[in-house]
Amino acid sequence: MPVDWATTTMNLATAYYSCIRGDRADNIEQAIAAYKQALTVITQSAMPVEWATTTMNLANAYRNRIKGDRAENLEHAINACKDSLEVFTPELLPDYCRRTARFLGNLYSDQQRWLEALPIYQKALQAAETLYQSANLLDSKAAELTETADLPRRAAYALARTGTLQAAVETLEQGRARGLSESLDRDRADLIQLQQTHPNLYSQYRDVATQLRNLESQQRDRMTSSDRHSLTPEALREEAIALRQQLSTLLQSIRQVSGYEEFLSLPTFADVCRVVQRDLAEPTLCDRPLVYLVSTPAGSLALIVTPNDTQSIWLDELTEEQLRKILQVWFAAYNQSQSDRQAWLDAIDTVTHQLWQPLMAPLIRHLQAHNCHQAILIPTGYLGLLPLHAAWTEDPNTPTGRRYALDDIHFAYAPNAKSLTAATAIANRTTPASILAIDNPTQDLKNSEREVQSAIASFLQPTVLKHAEATVENVRSQLPHADIVHFSCHGTANLNDPLNSGLLMSDGLLTLKDIFALKLGDRGGIRLAILSACETELAGIENADEAISLPTGLLQAGVAGVVASLWSVSDLSTMMLIVRFYDYWRNDKLEPAIALRQAQQWLRDTTDGEKAAYFGLMSLTPNARNYAHPFYWAAFSYTGV
């Protein structure tokens, strides 16, 4: 029974490889020997899939082999992977191909064999795209993105190492916030020309797009309900498949129309360039370059896209392992912040200081050398969980004895370049006249009323939902009619189920899922959302590169810019920060993102006596700077335009 014998031998090999008892090195040797025995019967011609699987298992055993020469073992692993990929192709077996090609690409990368890694990573990305396109439901698409994980980042790093910077940027853009990009492309594309020249195509497309959005709302309801792990109803699945097929057929026709050849295609480097290119009054200045930040096991990388070129900064001191250790310290302290506040304050100090030398200092030096005073950060992976603008170094010439990253460069954030294109279009057509303000729905924020009154003071058409009036339904019904929205309330981030993150109203949570469903862009969009609440910027961690968070959801729904926070903030200091923000924005006519930065610096650098004089607060100590710690001001950042 040769086939049964070979299968059993392969299982025995796997058992030896996973064996806990005995000597680890000997167990791996037994596994390698058994895999080789199995391959005497399991041949490529007779049993190609089983052969490729066994060969891949052998590659994994060689990679972790303890005995023998390390370099030779890695070559054995590489050759076995290459053999497997003869069977595991992107077209026929994309899932196996993605796993095997990722494994091989990482083997090459670990040895800095970047040129050999590139075609293998490209094959893995091709397989990943095949799998993603075959997924019809939101949860299955999310599962594919989770499985693909860091593959675009690893591929982009290898591309940059070979000097192919534009392709590296394109790869990062394609792998960052994919769901957001697709939604913006599908629902907010410029279809005026198509409507004029091919009205039937336009009508069919609009109908299918609307049905898909409605179907996605149903899917999000399931993804956030108690039965989200149960099978998707067959009717819902069939409807999704039918609509995806209709959309695919329509795209073939639409792409035949002049000007729509790349409609709903993956973003290109040219798309990224359009975000930063503009006529500059002073040719020696760059406006606001995009800065993609990438962390890998080999080190980190900044890719800077300006109107003229793309540059790279190698940040070898910050590896993925070091970043993971930083985040462990960060979240361990944050999770205990209610019981040990000082440990959390110390962790903020420590981590933001650790971000200076290996990451932000080289970036700032580069930007200053190129006369750039502003930049938009697109942090990939877990870098998006940290306040990069608050990285600091000692400086005795400042009021606090520190110089922070935001003092040197004005930083804003974005999930990707595509979102900035959509946000700019909304900002350009929106003249803020009306504001919707949510005032303390849970009636436990004693400084909320003052903050809200400051927010609405300069608007001709204010609407305030106060205390019990601020129900989920009232807020949802009022949001589409406002140019500016201001939330003074509690917020919460669900890192494991980000669609259930939200803002606490008087009768429950206004969730990210609710925000996705608002379709604010259909009504012209909202210029700015100020989320004066806790944890409103934290994204889900299961698939960090999707950046699923309240700011991302608002951008997707139709908001141009969002002010949000990374952690639980102080009621009093937040009130002072937001009041000063409105002063700088509405009275001094600064751009919203710059106004936030000015407010943060003011809160940090002024004495308590100056704050007391400004706000009429008698309880503050005159000469102290009790709000200089980044806990009070660094949680907030600006996303969008």
Buried (B, 14 or more C-beta within 10 A) or exposed (E): EEEEEBBEBBEBBBEBBEBEEEEEEEBBBBBBBBBBBBBEBBEBEEBBBBBBBBBBBBBBBBBEBEEEEEEEBBBBBBBBBBBBBEBBBBEEBBBBBBBBBBBBBBBBBEBEBBEBBBEBBBBBBBBBBBBBEEBBBBBBBBBBBEBBBBBBBBBBBBBBBEEBBBBBBBBBBBBBBBBBBBBBBBBBBEBEEBBEEBEEBBEBBBEBBEBBBEBBBBBBEBBBEEEBEEEBEEEBBEBBEEBBEBBEEBBEBBEEBEEBEEBBEBBBBEBBBEBBBEEEEEEEEBBBBBBBBBBBEBBBBBBBBBBEEBBBBBBEEBBBEBBEEBBEBBBEBBEEBEEEEEBBBEBBBBBBBBBBBBBBBBBBEBBEEBEBEBBBBBBBBBBBBBBBBBBBBEEEEBEBEBBBBBBBBBBBBBBBBBBBBBBBBBBEEBEBEBBBBBBBBBEEBEBBBBBBBBBBBBBEBBBBBBBEBBBBEBBBEBBBEBBBBBBBBBBBBBBEBBBBBBBBBBEEBBBBBBBBBBBBBBEEBBBBBBBBBBBBBBBBBBBBBBBBBBBBBBBBBBBBBBBBBBBBBBBBBBBBBBBBBBBBBBEEEBBBBBBBBBBBBBBBBBBBBBBBEBBEEEEBEEEEBEBBBBBBBBBBBBBBB
